[in-house]
Amino acid sequence: MDSNLVKRASDEANFFPYPISIIDGEIYIDYEDGAMPHASKILKIDGITSADILKELTLLTITDGFIETKRKRELETKFGYYFFLKRGAKPTFDVGK
């Protein structure tokens, strides 16, 4: 892939702005100094339920074997990236909490 294309996509991409935690199949904000309160439960992003988001994005993660915990940790650490891969770049997100 052309390195200029990758750099431009990276520079222009608008990733989901908050780190998240996945607890018992639910998505929570894992950031203390943002507009959304720390530990806010995310019910939807852009009209898509958190359960559907986790199902879609988990399929994109790469792990060795079928260890679900590893998939969830991978998704937590790179949530914005995986959401971008599946849904594309956006300047804003409609978050239901």
Sequence and secondary structure as in RCSB ss.txt:
>XXXX:A:sequence
MDSNLVKRASDEANFFPYPISIIDGEIYIDYEDGAMPHASKILKIDGITSADILKELTLLTITDGFIETKRKREL
ETKFGYYFFLKRGAKPTFDVGK
>XXXX:A:secstr
  HHHHHHHHHH    SS EEEETTEEEE  SSSSS TT EE EETTEEHHHHHHHHHTT   SSS HHHHHHHH
HHTHHHHHHHHH   S   EE 
